[in-house]
Every structure is written in structure tokens, then in C-alpha cells.
Amino acid sequence: MPRPQKPFFTRRRNDSKTFLFSINPASGLPWKACLDWQRRSFQDFPDALAQYRNPKNKSAADAGVIALIQYLNQELEADNARRIPPENVTVSDWAKKFTDIETSPRTGRNAAKNRSYSLGTLDTYKTYYNTHIKNDPIAEMLMSEVDEDDVTTFTNRLSIKKLKNGAPMAGSRTFTGIVIFLRMVFREYRRKHKRWINPFQDLDPPSQNSVPYDALPLWLPCWKKGEYPCGIYGKCLAISI
């Protein structure tokens, strides 16, 4: 019959007379957290447990590790209380993550590619979120429950909004940006939930209408000396009209 695993181990080093310790899953901590506390020095204790950093004997070392396990469990419980289960996150809460560099799921991937995250892009996302998404009915829906009809209804509401000049938002740069931002938000949710059906997957991305402008030539012919203020015979800079 195997011996039951101990919650932790402490060992005194012969070279420096200091202590090392390891924490095991029998302590109640997740195994990933235990891996972070394998063969660690007491000097690695958090500031809240600074009084345990220099144990003089094994009893003091054991007491320090017990205090550390209690501290880590409390921190873990507090962190779990702050987390929202992925299946219960609303569109508003999920979209808001992408407006802050510290919470955006894309920040770490950009850093891994040695690409800095544009603060200007974040400001644009924040404007889209605060102005057009946060107070819309779709914001209170759960990400896991949004379907294609909900998305098309949102884009319909968005398209009939008015710009500052009174024109409808549909086809504008603002409309295009908001929809592209929301498509990105839903695509990122799909990365974490492979079996979830993205309501945007069968909808084409919006295209922005642009009006071409004819460009005037930089130089225009001058047939009479002195005809234009430049006084150059033969050619003159075009004057904007």
C-alpha cells in the first residue's frame, strides 16, 4: 500500500544552513500552483509573510510553509470569486476586455510575436464599446447564447443611427469599425470554445463605400508670360479651386 503524500516537505541545506521547501497537491492547492513552489527558498515568500523568511529550525520552517499554504488558498479563493465562468460571460463583459491592454486576450499573443499593442487602437475600441455596444440590448446577452439573428438585429439598429452630420451610420467608417471590432471579439471567444458556433461565421464582413476624387495635375501650362503670379513662362503651379 503506497504511503500517503505529505502536504509539504522542508529540508535544511548543509552548505548554507538555510531551508528549502516543496508543496504537494495534498495541501489542497492545484497541481499547477504546487509546481511553482517546488524546491523554493523561504526568501521567496510574499511580503505578507515576510516574518517567515528566515526560519531558525525545522519547526519554524514547517510553520512558515503551513502559513504559506493558507495564504495561497485564500488568494486562490479570492481570484476565483473575481472570475466569471466563460459560459456565463455577457457580450458587454467580454467586449470590455479588449479595451484595456492588461485584460485583452490579444495582448499576450502580440507580445509573443514581438509586436506592441497599439494604444490608439485600444482607444478606438473603447470608444466603440462605450458609445455603441455597452448600452445596446445585445450587451446583456450571454456570449454562449447569441445567435445570427441577434447579430443581424444589432447591425440593423446600428445602421439606422445618425452620424453628427445627420447621415445614417450604415456604410460609414464608424459603422464598419464597430462591426469589425465586434467580429474580432466573437472570433476571440471562439478560440477558447471550439465547439461554439460563431454567429458571424456566415455573415460577410462590411465594406466601406469610398468616393473617388479626380486629382488635378501639379503643373498647368502658361501660354502668356505673367499670366500666373509665379511669373514662370511655360509652366505654373496649379491653383486649388
KEKOLFI-381438 format. One record per residue: x, y, z of N, C-alpha, C in turn. Coordinates in pm, 1 decimal. Atoms other than C-alpha are relative to their C-alpha. Example, Ala and Ser with C-alpha at 12.3 -4.5 7.8 and 13.67 -1.06 7.14 Angstrom:
! KEKOLFI-381438
<site <89.0; -119.0; 0.0>; <1230.0; -450.0; 780.0>; <90.0; 120.0; 0.0>>;
<site <-82.0; -119.0; -6.0>; <1367.0; -106.0; 714.0>; <-77.0; 109.0; 73.0>>;
***
This chain:
! KEKOLFI-381438
<site <85.0; -119.5; 0.0>; <0.0; 0.0; 0.0>; <88.5; 124.5; 0.0>>;
<site <-86.9; -117.9; 5.4>; <156.6; 334.9; -101.3>; <-22.2; 91.8; 119.4>>;
<site <8.9; -93.9; -111.2>; <231.7; 585.3; 167.8>; <-71.9; 126.1; -44.7>>;
<site <69.6; -123.6; 38.0>; <3.7; 891.6; 167.9>; <98.7; 115.4; -16.9>>;
<site <-89.2; -112.6; 28.3>; <163.2; 1203.9; 22.7>; <-15.1; 108.2; 106.0>>;
<site <3.0; -108.4; -98.0>; <256.6; 1475.9; 267.3>; <-34.0; 132.4; -70.0>>;
<site <34.9; -128.1; 61.6>; <124.3; 1828.9; 207.4>; <122.1; 80.3; -43.6>>;
<site <-120.7; -76.4; 32.9>; <478.7; 1969.2; 200.8>; <121.5; -69.2; 60.1>>;
<site <-126.0; 48.2; -54.2>; <843.3; 1895.2; 268.0>; <90.2; 119.3; 27.9>>;
<site <-103.0; -100.8; -28.3>; <1111.3; 2108.3; 430.3>; <132.9; -71.6; 19.5>>;
<site <-133.6; 61.5; -12.5>; <1484.3; 2038.7; 416.9>; <103.0; 108.7; 26.4>>;
<site <-106.1; -95.0; -32.4>; <1783.0; 2212.2; 566.5>; <121.2; -25.4; -87.3>>;
<site <-118.3; 11.9; 85.2>; <2074.8; 2279.1; 333.6>; <125.6; -0.5; 86.6>>;
<site <-122.1; 12.7; -80.7>; <2410.5; 2169.8; 472.3>; <101.7; 108.9; -29.5>>;
<site <-102.2; -97.5; 37.5>; <2612.0; 2429.1; 282.4>; <-24.1; 135.7; 62.8>>;
<site <28.3; -134.4; -49.9>; <2433.7; 2744.3; 396.0>; <-85.6; 2.0; 126.0>>;
<site <82.4; 10.7; -120.3>; <2223.7; 2617.6; 689.1>; <-136.4; 67.4; -16.4>>;
<site <133.0; -55.0; 25.8>; <1913.9; 2763.1; 523.1>; <-93.7; -114.2; -38.8>>;
<site <100.1; 102.6; 26.1>; <1590.9; 2579.3; 441.2>; <-57.6; 14.3; -142.2>>;
<site <76.0; 8.4; 123.9>; <1422.2; 2471.2; 118.7>; <-132.3; -69.3; 29.9>>;
<site <127.7; 67.6; -21.7>; <1063.1; 2355.5; 86.2>; <-66.9; -28.6; -134.3>>;
<site <83.3; 33.9; 116.1>; <821.0; 2198.9; -164.2>; <-142.4; -21.4; 49.9>>;
<site <141.7; 18.9; -33.2>; <439.6; 2199.9; -163.4>; <-59.2; -102.4; -96.1>>;
<site <61.8; 106.6; 78.3>; <239.9; 1898.4; -286.1>; <-151.5; 19.3; -9.6>>;
<site <146.1; -13.7; 14.8>; <-122.8; 1867.5; -409.0>; <-78.6; -45.2; 122.6>>;
<site <69.6; 40.2; -122.6>; <-209.9; 1700.3; -77.0>; <-31.4; 120.8; 88.1>>;
<site <25.9; -122.8; -75.4>; <-205.2; 2056.9; 58.8>; <-135.3; 61.0; -34.5>>;
<site <126.3; -58.1; 44.1>; <-529.4; 2129.4; -130.0>; <16.1; 100.6; -111.5>>;
<site <-25.1; -93.8; 109.4>; <-364.4; 2358.7; -384.9>; <0.5; -74.0; -133.3>>;
<site <-5.6; 63.3; 132.3>; <-395.2; 2288.3; -760.4>; <143.5; -40.2; -32.7>>;
<site <-134.5; 51.2; 28.3>; <-102.8; 2093.6; -904.4>; <86.0; 104.4; -70.6>>;
<site <-78.3; -104.7; 66.6>; <-1.8; 2390.4; -1122.4>; <59.1; 96.4; 101.4>>;
<site <-51.4; -88.2; -105.0>; <30.5; 2607.2; -813.5>; <111.5; -68.9; 77.6>>;
<site <-105.1; 74.4; -72.2>; <232.5; 2332.9; -642.2>; <129.8; -2.2; -78.7>>;
<site <-120.8; -0.2; 82.1>; <473.9; 2322.6; -935.7>; <79.7; 129.2; 16.2>>;
<site <-68.3; -128.4; -20.4>; <551.1; 2689.0; -872.9>; <75.2; 5.1; 133.4>>;
<site <-61.1; -3.0; -133.1>; <656.2; 2604.2; -515.9>; <75.7; -130.3; 27.7>>;
<site <-85.9; 116.4; -15.0>; <895.8; 2313.8; -570.4>; <144.6; 43.9; 23.1>>;
<site <-139.3; -30.0; -34.0>; <1240.6; 2338.2; -406.2>; <23.9; 151.5; -1.1>>;
<site <-10.4; -145.4; -7.5>; <1194.2; 2703.9; -326.1>; <63.6; 43.0; 131.4>>;
<site <-59.8; -57.8; -119.5>; <1374.9; 2922.6; -78.2>; <-105.6; 76.1; 79.8>>;
<site <91.6; -76.1; -83.8>; <1196.6; 3081.6; 213.9>; <8.6; 149.7; -30.3>>;
<site <-11.9; -140.0; 40.1>; <1323.9; 3412.7; 78.9>; <-100.4; 37.2; -108.9>>;
<site <99.4; -24.5; 105.1>; <1061.1; 3373.6; -198.4>; <-139.8; 22.8; 55.4>>;
<site <131.6; -23.7; -59.5>; <774.8; 3415.6; 47.3>; <-51.9; 138.4; -39.1>>;
<site <56.4; -132.5; 29.5>; <535.6; 3702.4; -39.4>; <19.8; 96.1; 116.2>>;
<site <-23.2; -101.9; -101.9>; <566.5; 4028.1; 150.3>; <-92.9; -16.5; 120.0>>;
<site <94.6; 16.2; -110.7>; <257.7; 3944.2; 356.8>; <49.3; -102.4; 102.5>>;
<site <-54.8; 102.7; -89.6>; <455.6; 3652.8; 508.6>; <149.7; 19.9; 22.1>>;
<site <-143.3; -29.2; -12.9>; <791.9; 3826.4; 540.7>; <58.5; -50.1; 131.8>>;
<site <-50.7; 43.6; -130.6>; <818.9; 3719.6; 906.4>; <43.5; -145.9; 0.4>>;
<site <-36.2; 141.7; 8.1>; <862.7; 3357.0; 792.2>; <119.8; -25.9; -91.2>>;
<site <-104.9; 17.9; 100.2>; <1152.6; 3417.9; 553.0>; <131.5; -54.5; 54.4>>;
<site <-128.3; 45.0; -56.5>; <1431.7; 3323.7; 792.1>; <-21.9; -96.6; 116.2>>;
<site <22.8; 95.7; -109.1>; <1338.0; 3010.4; 989.8>; <132.5; -46.9; 60.7>>;
<site <-122.3; 40.0; -70.3>; <1595.8; 2910.5; 1251.1>; <7.1; -151.0; 22.7>>;
<site <1.9; 144.3; -19.5>; <1486.0; 2547.6; 1285.8>; <-113.8; -59.3; -82.7>>;
<site <99.1; 67.1; 84.6>; <1264.3; 2287.1; 1120.6>; <-142.6; 31.1; 44.0>>;
<site <135.4; -32.6; -47.9>; <964.4; 2365.6; 1340.8>; <-45.9; 134.9; -55.1>>;
<site <33.6; -131.6; 54.2>; <976.5; 2728.9; 1232.8>; <-21.8; -7.0; -151.2>>;
<site <15.6; 16.1; 144.2>; <1019.2; 2620.6; 870.3>; <-136.0; -62.4; -32.1>>;
<site <129.6; 63.0; 23.0>; <714.4; 2393.0; 890.2>; <-114.4; 98.8; 24.0>>;
<site <103.9; -98.7; -30.1>; <508.1; 2670.2; 1049.2>; <-11.3; 102.2; -112.8>>;
<site <1.2; -95.6; 110.0>; <609.4; 2903.4; 768.1>; <-69.3; -55.0; -122.8>>;
<site <63.0; 61.1; 117.7>; <503.4; 2660.8; 494.8>; <-150.7; -15.0; 20.8>>;
<site <143.3; 9.9; -30.2>; <168.6; 2599.8; 666.9>; <-67.7; 135.1; -19.5>>;
<site <54.7; -135.0; 17.9>; <111.6; 2976.1; 676.5>; <-7.2; 36.0; -149.1>>;
<site <-1.2; -28.4; 143.0>; <205.9; 2998.1; 306.4>; <-115.0; -72.0; -72.1>>;
<site <108.8; 75.4; 62.1>; <-41.5; 2724.2; 208.4>; <-134.2; 66.3; 28.8>>;
<site <124.3; -69.1; -34.6>; <-320.1; 2903.4; 393.5>; <-13.8; 129.7; -79.3>>;
<site <1.0; -125.5; 74.7>; <-224.6; 3230.9; 226.0>; <-34.2; -24.8; -147.4>>;
<site <23.2; 29.9; 141.1>; <-219.5; 3075.4; -124.0>; <-143.0; -46.4; -24.5>>;
<site <139.7; 43.4; 14.8>; <-556.9; 2908.3; -70.1>; <-96.1; 118.3; 7.7>>;
<site <84.8; -118.7; -10.4>; <-710.1; 3239.2; 36.2>; <7.5; 84.6; -127.1>>;
<site <-15.9; -75.5; 123.8>; <-564.3; 3413.7; -268.6>; <-72.2; -68.5; -115.9>>;
<site <66.2; 75.1; 105.6>; <-696.5; 3137.4; -493.1>; <-151.1; 15.4; 8.4>>;
<site <144.2; -17.0; -17.6>; <-1047.4; 3165.2; -347.0>; <-43.3; 140.1; -41.4>>;
<site <33.3; -137.2; 38.5>; <-1044.1; 3543.1; -390.7>; <5.8; 17.9; -150.9>>;
<site <-13.1; -9.5; 145.7>; <-925.1; 3506.8; -750.8>; <-116.8; -68.4; -69.3>>;
<site <114.3; 70.3; 58.4>; <-1198.5; 3253.1; -827.1>; <-128.1; 81.1; 13.8>>;
<site <119.3; -82.8; -19.3>; <-1456.8; 3491.0; -683.8>; <-4.6; 114.7; -99.8>>;
<site <-4.7; -110.1; 97.4>; <-1336.9; 3763.8; -922.1>; <-23.4; -48.0; -142.2>>;
<site <14.4; 53.6; 135.6>; <-1350.6; 3535.6; -1225.3>; <-146.7; -25.1; -33.4>>;
<site <132.9; 31.8; 49.5>; <-1663.0; 3498.8; -1435.3>; <11.9; -125.4; -83.7>>;
<site <-8.5; 120.8; 82.7>; <-1720.6; 3147.5; -1573.4>; <-20.1; 34.5; -146.7>>;
<site <8.3; -35.1; 142.2>; <-1666.8; 3162.6; -1953.0>; <-138.7; -15.7; -58.8>>;
<site <132.6; 21.3; 58.4>; <-2013.0; 3022.9; -2024.7>; <-101.4; 101.6; 49.8>>;
<site <91.8; -98.7; -56.7>; <-2174.1; 3297.0; -1813.3>; <40.6; 143.7; -29.7>>;
<site <-44.9; -135.2; 28.0>; <-1987.7; 3597.6; -1954.0>; <-94.4; 65.1; -100.3>>;
<site <87.8; -73.5; 91.5>; <-2202.8; 3861.9; -2121.8>; <81.9; 62.0; -112.8>>;
<site <-66.7; -67.0; 111.9>; <-2124.2; 4034.0; -2450.8>; <70.6; 125.5; 50.1>>;
<site <-59.1; -122.4; -54.2>; <-2058.6; 4354.2; -2255.1>; <130.1; -29.0; 73.8>>;
<site <-119.8; 31.4; -78.8>; <-1809.9; 4194.5; -2012.8>; <112.8; -52.3; -88.7>>;
<site <-102.7; 56.2; 86.5>; <-1629.1; 4005.1; -2287.6>; <59.6; 107.3; -90.9>>;
<site <-49.6; -105.8; 89.1>; <-1605.4; 4304.3; -2524.9>; <85.0; 100.8; 76.6>>;
<site <-74.2; -97.9; -79.6>; <-1482.3; 4529.1; -2243.2>; <144.7; -42.2; 20.6>>;
<site <-135.8; 49.1; -17.8>; <-1174.8; 4306.5; -2200.2>; <94.2; 54.0; -107.8>>;
<site <-84.1; -38.3; 112.7>; <-1047.5; 4421.6; -2540.3>; <28.5; 150.3; -3.7>>;
<site <-23.1; -143.6; -5.5>; <-1046.5; 4789.8; -2440.5>; <112.5; 37.4; 95.8>>;
<site <-106.9; -25.2; -97.6>; <-767.7; 4752.7; -2182.1>; <116.9; -92.2; -30.5>>;
<site <-118.0; 78.6; 36.5>; <-412.9; 4636.6; -2253.8>; <28.6; -109.9; 100.5>>;
<site <-29.4; 98.7; -103.6>; <-395.3; 4446.3; -1923.7>; <-98.0; -117.3; -0.2>>;
<site <100.0; 107.1; 0.2>; <-709.7; 4238.2; -1986.9>; <-27.4; -56.6; -137.7>>;
<site <28.3; 47.2; 134.9>; <-718.2; 4199.4; -2364.0>; <64.4; -136.1; -25.5>>;
<site <-58.3; 131.3; 31.4>; <-672.9; 3833.6; -2468.4>; <103.1; 5.0; -111.5>>;
<site <-93.2; -9.4; 112.2>; <-471.3; 3958.1; -2766.3>; <136.6; 53.9; 40.9>>;
<site <-124.7; -63.2; -41.8>; <-201.1; 4133.3; -2564.6>; <114.8; -99.4; 5.7>>;
<site <-106.5; 99.4; -13.6>; <-1.5; 3820.3; -2480.4>; <45.1; -55.9; -133.0>>;
<site <-37.9; 54.4; 130.6>; <-13.6; 3686.5; -2835.4>; <79.4; 100.8; -80.8>>;
<site <-77.7; -102.6; 70.1>; <106.1; 4016.7; -2978.1>; <140.8; 10.3; 57.1>>;
<site <-131.6; -7.4; -63.7>; <389.7; 4025.0; -2724.6>; <86.4; -118.5; -42.9>>;
<site <-74.6; 118.4; 41.1>; <488.1; 3669.4; -2821.1>; <54.7; 14.6; -141.6>>;
<site <-45.1; -24.4; 136.9>; <520.0; 3788.0; -3181.1>; <89.8; 123.5; -9.4>>;
<site <-82.4; -120.2; -6.8>; <728.4; 4087.1; -3065.7>; <-68.0; 117.9; -69.1>>;
<site <77.8; -109.8; 56.3>; <450.4; 4320.7; -3177.1>; <-67.4; 74.1; 114.0>>;
<site <60.5; -79.1; -106.5>; <348.3; 4603.7; -2948.0>; <-146.8; 24.5; -30.9>>;
<site <142.7; -24.6; 14.4>; <-21.5; 4664.1; -2886.3>; <-21.2; 150.7; -14.2>>;
<site <21.6; -141.4; 27.5>; <-137.2; 4996.7; -3031.1>; <-96.0; 60.4; 101.9>>;
<site <87.3; -68.4; -95.8>; <-273.4; 5227.0; -2760.7>; <-108.6; 77.7; -72.9>>;
<site <101.5; -68.8; 79.3>; <-452.4; 5420.9; -3034.5>; <-113.6; -93.5; -37.4>>;
<site <102.4; 99.7; 31.3>; <-635.0; 5103.1; -3135.4>; <-87.3; -26.9; 121.0>>;
<site <76.7; 22.0; -122.4>; <-736.3; 5043.7; -2774.5>; <-95.6; 115.1; 26.6>>;
<site <87.1; -116.7; -19.1>; <-875.5; 5397.9; -2751.1>; <-119.5; -5.2; -95.3>>;
<site <109.1; 13.0; 96.7>; <-1078.8; 5336.1; -3066.3>; <-97.8; -107.1; 44.5>>;
<site <86.6; 106.6; -50.2>; <-1210.6; 5008.1; -2926.3>; <-82.9; 49.4; 118.3>>;
<site <69.9; -49.8; -119.0>; <-1300.9; 5184.6; -2601.9>; <-113.8; 93.3; -39.9>>;
<site <105.6; -89.0; 49.1>; <-1497.7; 5448.2; -2793.6>; <-115.1; -80.1; -58.9>>;
<site <104.1; 86.3; 56.9>; <-1684.4; 5182.4; -2991.5>; <-82.7; -65.1; 110.7>>;
<site <68.8; 71.3; -107.4>; <-1765.3; 4993.1; -2672.2>; <-90.4; 93.4; 80.3>>;
<site <76.0; -90.3; -86.4>; <-1876.9; 5289.9; -2460.2>; <-115.7; 67.4; -71.8>>;
<site <100.3; -77.4; 73.3>; <-2076.7; 5463.8; -2733.7>; <-107.1; -86.8; -65.0>>;
<site <93.5; 74.4; 84.3>; <-2238.0; 5185.7; -2934.9>; <-30.4; -142.6; 46.2>>;
<site <21.2; 139.7; -39.0>; <-2215.6; 4849.1; -2754.0>; <-49.2; -12.3; 143.9>>;
<site <27.1; 16.4; -142.5>; <-2232.6; 4894.6; -2376.0>; <-148.3; 13.0; 34.5>>;
<site <140.2; -25.5; -34.1>; <-2591.4; 5025.5; -2371.5>; <-98.1; -61.7; -98.9>>;
<site <87.5; 65.7; 95.8>; <-2727.6; 4816.4; -2658.1>; <-57.7; -127.5; 62.4>>;
<site <57.7; 123.3; -57.1>; <-2963.9; 4523.0; -2577.9>; <86.8; -123.4; -14.1>>;
<site <-84.8; 118.2; 17.6>; <-2708.2; 4275.4; -2713.1>; <104.4; -11.9; 110.7>>;
<site <-105.4; -0.5; -101.8>; <-2467.0; 4376.1; -2434.4>; <-33.6; -89.5; 118.4>>;
<site <40.3; 78.7; -116.4>; <-2669.7; 4194.3; -2166.1>; <-17.7; -147.9; -32.2>>;
<site <14.8; 140.4; 37.0>; <-2689.5; 3867.8; -2361.0>; <127.3; -76.9; 32.8>>;
<site <-115.8; 84.4; -22.5>; <-2460.6; 3576.7; -2277.6>; <65.6; -32.1; -133.1>>;
<site <-72.7; 32.4; 122.7>; <-2188.9; 3513.8; -2534.6>; <-40.3; -137.6; -52.2>>;
<site <32.4; 137.0; 40.2>; <-2284.1; 3145.3; -2536.4>; <-137.9; -12.9; -62.2>>;
<site <137.4; 9.0; 48.4>; <-2644.6; 3227.5; -2633.8>; <-28.7; 89.5; -120.0>>;
<site <22.6; -89.7; 113.8>; <-2602.7; 3490.4; -2906.7>; <-3.4; -81.8; -128.8>>;
<site <6.7; 68.7; 128.4>; <-2712.8; 3365.0; -3248.5>; <3.7; 101.6; -113.4>>;
<site <-14.0; -86.5; 116.9>; <-2706.5; 3503.8; -3601.7>; <-109.3; 106.7; -5.8>>;
<site <108.9; -98.0; 0.4>; <-3046.3; 3673.7; -3566.8>; <29.5; 116.2; 94.3>>;
<site <-34.3; -106.5; -95.3>; <-2922.2; 3865.8; -3262.3>; <103.6; 94.8; -60.0>>;
<site <-104.7; -81.4; 60.2>; <-2619.1; 3985.7; -3455.9>; <-55.9; 87.8; -110.9>>;
<site <57.6; -80.2; 108.0>; <-2816.7; 4098.3; -3761.2>; <-92.7; 107.8; 54.0>>;
<site <86.2; -101.4; -62.5>; <-3068.2; 4276.2; -3536.2>; <84.1; 114.3; 55.4>>;
<site <-90.0; -104.5; -50.7>; <-2779.6; 4461.6; -3370.2>; <51.3; 88.3; -113.2>>;
<site <-51.7; -79.7; 111.4>; <-2633.4; 4567.8; -3705.0>; <-110.0; 85.7; -62.4>>;
<site <110.9; -81.9; 49.9>; <-2979.3; 4686.6; -3815.5>; <-19.0; 123.8; 87.3>>;
<site <13.8; -114.6; -91.4>; <-3010.6; 4904.9; -3505.5>; <114.2; 98.0; -20.8>>;
<site <-117.6; -85.9; 17.1>; <-2660.2; 5034.2; -3561.8>; <-6.3; 77.9; -130.7>>;
<site <-1.8; -61.8; 132.6>; <-2714.0; 5111.1; -3930.6>; <-91.1; 120.9; -10.2>>;
<site <94.5; -112.1; 10.9>; <-3008.4; 5346.3; -3872.5>; <32.7; 113.6; 97.0>>;
<site <-43.5; -111.3; -83.8>; <-2828.3; 5552.7; -3611.2>; <50.8; 113.6; -87.2>>;
<site <-42.1; -117.1; 75.7>; <-2734.3; 5903.2; -3718.4>; <140.4; 43.9; 41.1>>;
<site <-129.5; -60.1; -26.5>; <-2388.2; 6048.3; -3750.9>; <-19.3; 145.7; 40.7>>;
<site <10.1; -140.1; -42.6>; <-2308.8; 6401.0; -3632.8>; <-53.9; 89.7; -110.5>>;
<site <49.1; -81.8; 111.2>; <-2387.2; 6534.1; -3981.1>; <-141.4; -37.2; -41.4>>;
<site <136.7; 38.1; 28.3>; <-2729.0; 6367.2; -3976.6>; <-15.7; -115.9; -95.7>>;
<site <6.1; 111.1; 93.9>; <-2643.1; 6095.3; -4227.2>; <-12.0; -132.3; 75.0>>;
<site <7.6; 131.0; -66.1>; <-2724.3; 5729.7; -4145.3>; <137.7; -61.6; 14.5>>;
<site <-130.7; 56.7; -28.2>; <-2438.9; 5532.8; -3997.5>; <36.9; -111.6; -96.6>>;
<site <-26.9; 110.6; 90.6>; <-2475.0; 5245.0; -4244.7>; <94.7; 42.3; -112.4>>;
<site <-95.7; -29.3; 105.8>; <-2182.2; 5236.2; -4487.7>; <110.2; 95.5; 39.8>>;
<site <-101.7; -96.1; -43.7>; <-1978.5; 5484.7; -4284.1>; <120.9; -72.6; 56.9>>;
<site <-121.4; 56.5; -58.7>; <-1630.0; 5430.1; -4148.0>; <-24.5; -44.1; 143.3>>;
<site <31.2; 35.9; -138.0>; <-1769.4; 5424.4; -3794.1>; <-75.4; -132.6; 6.0>>;
<site <76.7; 124.5; 4.3>; <-2022.0; 5153.4; -3878.2>; <90.4; -118.7; -30.4>>;
<site <-91.8; 106.9; 37.9>; <-1752.7; 4943.6; -4045.0>; <90.3; -37.6; 116.6>>;
<site <-91.0; 25.9; -111.5>; <-1517.0; 4981.8; -3748.6>; <-66.8; -73.4; 114.8>>;
<site <70.6; 63.3; -111.4>; <-1778.0; 4883.4; -3488.0>; <-26.5; -147.5; -30.2>>;
<site <32.3; 138.0; 35.8>; <-1885.1; 4570.0; -3676.4>; <126.5; -84.6; -6.4>>;
<site <-126.4; 74.8; 5.7>; <-1523.9; 4465.5; -3742.5>; <52.7; -27.3; 140.5>>;
<site <-41.4; 20.2; -139.2>; <-1443.7; 4516.2; -3373.7>; <-80.4; -112.6; 64.3>>;
<site <83.7; 102.3; -61.2>; <-1740.0; 4302.5; -3267.1>; <27.1; -137.2; -61.7>>;
<site <-36.3; 127.0; 63.1>; <-1648.0; 4033.7; -3520.9>; <127.6; -57.1; 63.6>>;
<site <-124.1; 43.0; -63.3>; <-1299.9; 4021.1; -3367.0>; <-26.2; -52.3; 141.1>>;
<site <34.4; 40.9; -135.2>; <-1448.7; 3995.0; -3015.4>; <-60.0; -141.1; 0.0>>;
<site <63.6; 131.9; 7.5>; <-1663.2; 3696.5; -3117.2>; <97.8; -105.2; -50.9>>;
<site <-100.2; 95.8; 49.8>; <-1375.8; 3534.8; -3307.2>; <94.3; -43.3; 111.6>>;
<site <-86.9; 32.8; -112.3>; <-1158.3; 3552.2; -2994.5>; <-70.3; -92.0; 99.6>>;
<site <75.8; 90.1; -87.5>; <-1435.1; 3387.6; -2791.5>; <-0.8; -141.5; -57.8>>;
<site <-1.3; 130.1; 68.1>; <-1440.5; 3108.9; -3049.4>; <132.3; -73.0; 21.4>>;
<site <-129.9; 62.1; -24.7>; <-1068.8; 3045.8; -2987.3>; <0.0; -78.8; 129.6>>;
<site <3.6; 65.5; -130.2>; <-1149.6; 2946.3; -2629.3>; <-109.3; -106.2; 8.5>>;
<site <112.6; 93.4; -4.0>; <-1466.7; 2749.6; -2708.8>; <-17.6; -59.3; -139.9>>;
<site <-9.9; 54.5; 135.2>; <-1400.8; 2530.2; -3010.4>; <-133.3; -51.1; -52.6>>;
<site <127.3; 55.9; 44.7>; <-1748.1; 2375.5; -3020.2>; <-109.4; 105.0; -14.1>>;
<site <98.7; -108.1; 8.4>; <-1928.6; 2708.8; -3000.6>; <-11.5; 48.2; -143.9>>;
<site <23.0; -47.3; 136.7>; <-2084.5; 2833.9; -3326.1>; <-0.1; 152.4; -0.3>>;
<site <-11.8; -145.6; 8.6>; <-1977.7; 3188.9; -3404.7>; <-112.7; 54.8; -86.5>>;
<site <112.3; -52.6; 79.2>; <-2288.9; 3385.1; -3517.2>; <43.9; 85.2; -118.2>>;
<site <-50.2; -79.7; 111.8>; <-2067.7; 3590.6; -3750.5>; <55.8; -86.1; -113.8>>;
<site <-75.1; 81.0; 94.2>; <-1927.5; 3291.5; -3938.5>; <-61.8; -3.6; -140.6>>;
<site <65.4; 2.7; 131.2>; <-2185.0; 3302.6; -4221.9>; <-36.0; 139.4; -50.0>>;
<site <27.9; -137.5; 40.1>; <-2203.0; 3682.1; -4241.9>; <126.0; 63.2; -56.3>>;
<site <-115.3; -63.5; 63.2>; <-1973.5; 3872.7; -4476.7>; <40.1; 124.9; 78.4>>;
<site <-43.4; -122.6; -68.7>; <-1759.7; 4147.9; -4320.3>; <-44.4; 122.1; -78.3>>;
<site <47.3; -121.0; 70.1>; <-1875.4; 4503.2; -4401.2>; <110.0; 61.6; -84.1>>;
<site <-93.9; -74.6; 83.9>; <-1712.3; 4703.7; -4677.2>; <-38.0; 146.3; 3.6>>;
<site <23.4; -144.1; -10.3>; <-1673.7; 5079.7; -4661.3>; <-7.3; 61.1; -138.2>>;
<site <14.4; -67.5; 128.1>; <-1801.5; 5285.6; -4951.3>; <94.4; 119.5; -5.6>>;
<site <-92.1; -112.7; 16.2>; <-1546.0; 5531.4; -5083.8>; <-32.5; 71.3; -130.1>>;
<site <28.4; -81.5; 117.9>; <-1591.8; 5816.7; -5334.1>; <130.9; 44.7; -61.1>>;
<site <-126.7; -40.2; 61.7>; <-1306.0; 5861.7; -5583.3>; <0.3; 148.7; -35.2>>;
<site <-16.3; -140.2; 33.6>; <-1175.7; 6210.8; -5643.0>; <101.4; 13.1; -112.6>>;
<site <-93.4; -25.7; 108.8>; <-1010.1; 6339.0; -5962.6>; <110.2; 91.3; 50.3>>;
<site <-113.9; -79.7; -44.4>; <-663.1; 6474.7; -5898.7>; <40.4; 97.0; -109.4>>;
<site <-48.4; -98.8; 96.3>; <-553.3; 6796.0; -6066.6>; <149.4; -19.6; -22.9>>;
<site <-144.3; 10.6; 23.9>; <-209.7; 6794.1; -6235.4>; <75.4; 104.0; 81.6>>;
<site <-79.6; -91.1; -80.2>; <67.7; 6954.7; -6034.1>; <37.0; 125.0; -79.3>>;
<site <-39.0; -113.9; 83.2>; <166.2; 7178.0; -6326.7>; <-103.7; 21.7; -109.3>>;
<site <88.4; -37.9; 109.8>; <-56.9; 7362.9; -6575.3>; <77.6; 89.5; -96.6>>;
<site <-73.4; -84.2; 97.5>; <63.6; 7524.1; -6898.2>; <-36.1; 147.0; 10.8>>;
<site <21.1; -145.0; 6.2>; <102.7; 7904.5; -6912.8>; <36.4; 44.8; -141.3>>;
<site <-27.3; -40.0; 138.3>; <71.1; 8041.0; -7261.6>; <42.5; 144.8; -11.1>>;
<site <-41.2; -140.2; 3.7>; <132.6; 8401.8; -7171.2>; <84.2; 30.3; 122.9>>;
<site <-87.5; -37.5; -108.8>; <417.5; 8530.3; -6964.8>; <-69.9; 96.3; 94.2>>;
<site <62.1; -86.0; -99.1>; <289.9; 8681.6; -6640.3>; <-145.1; -30.4; 25.6>>;
<site <141.2; 30.4; -18.3>; <-49.4; 8511.8; -6661.5>; <-29.6; -45.5; 142.0>>;
<site <15.7; 45.1; -137.0>; <3.7; 8346.9; -6319.6>; <98.5; 73.3; 90.8>>;
<site <-85.1; -77.4; -92.4>; <155.2; 8507.8; -6010.7>; <143.6; -49.3; 7.4>>;
<site <-135.5; 50.4; -14.4>; <458.9; 8282.3; -6025.0>; <95.7; 66.8; -97.2>>;
<site <-84.9; -68.8; 96.1>; <586.5; 8464.4; -6330.4>; <88.7; -90.7; -81.9>>;
<site <-84.3; 91.3; 76.1>; <737.2; 8144.9; -6477.1>; <-61.5; -22.7; -136.8>>;
<site <53.0; 15.6; 135.2>; <695.7; 8128.7; -6851.4>; <-3.1; -145.8; -39.0>>;
<site <10.9; 137.2; 48.7>; <570.4; 7797.3; -6987.8>; <-75.1; -90.4; 95.3>>;
<site <70.7; 84.3; -96.5>; <450.9; 7628.1; -6666.1>; <-24.1; 77.0; 128.1>>;
<site <31.2; -65.6; -125.6>; <291.2; 7728.6; -6340.8>; <-63.5; -101.0; 93.6>>;
<site <64.4; 87.4; -97.0>; <183.1; 7556.9; -6018.7>; <-150.6; 14.0; -9.1>>;
<site <144.9; -3.9; 3.2>; <-183.6; 7461.0; -6027.2>; <-53.7; 64.1; 127.3>>;
<site <63.7; -67.4; -114.0>; <-406.0; 7672.1; -5802.1>; <-123.8; -78.8; 37.5>>;
<site <114.3; 77.4; -43.8>; <-657.7; 7479.4; -5594.7>; <-127.7; 78.5; -15.4>>;
<site <128.6; -66.5; 14.5>; <-1017.6; 7559.5; -5669.2>; <-106.1; -79.0; 77.6>>;
***
